[in-house]
Amino acid sequence: MGLNWLTSVLGLLLIVNFVTAIQWDFEFGNKNELYARELTEKEGEIGPFAYRNFYKLDVPSLSQVTYVRVTVWSLNPPKVDYDWKTNTVSIVYSFVQVPISTFKIHADGYPYILKEIKG
């Protein structure tokens, strides 16, 4: 009986989440539409017990990310951060929130930036 009850509750949460999900937008950096280009985009889903989620962006080598937009569709707003050194987005929910959600990550920047060579 316990497992059936848990399955029913999770199923109901999934249905409620997809019907009533709210869009939460998070932006990091500056969007430069004149020179920056789209470097990468990633989409996915977050399951019912995935409270801490980390997504490494597949940025081309020698590129520099200047702007990241993370959109999350969920019942509750997560805490979203971007680590500029590792090109990693974190989407974190507290344990009292329902983490079932979908997300989309979009990164713009300058492709093929050559670093100064010191000789």
Secondary structure by P-SEA (a helix, b strand, c coil): caaaaaaaaaaaaaaaaaabbbbbbbbccccccccccccccccccccccccbbbbbbbccccccccbbbbbbbccccccccccccccbbbbbbcccccccccbbbbbbbbccccccccc
